[in-house]
Amino acid sequence: MGTWGSGNFDDDTAADHLSDLTGRLVDEVTKAMSGDPVEIEPDEYWGVAVPCNLELLHLLAQQPYVGVSLPDPETIVGWKDRFLAVWDGAIDGLEPKPDYKERRREVLVRTFDQLAELARREG
């Protein structure tokens, strides 16, 4: 196919690059979600980075680019269940303000749900 436009993501090489990039984001989440649950607690690196990766995937997948690879919706729902179980079990130990705890959980739920919905539509 080669080149189909003048945009930064309008050729095969860019599509390959985007596929590699989104693949790395998914691989990082997969590894974090299958590892020690302590690593995805709210105050740990992957407890912050996993939702960041999911948000980046969602933003990229909303673009009209070729090459974005999303996991299947069932995988995302499984990640959500595991992540929120760990989050719910650990957040009170950090003594957050109640309004923060409620708002943050809503954001986390939305982050997983919006990516799962997009994966359903694209799948």
Secondary structure, DSSP 8 states (H G I E B T S, - for coil): --B-SSSTT-BHHHHHHHHHHHHHHHHHHHHHHHS-GGGGSTTSHHHHHHHHHHHHHHHHHTSS-S------HHHHHHHHHHHHHHHHHHGGGG---HHHHHHHHHHHHHHHHHHHHHHHHH-
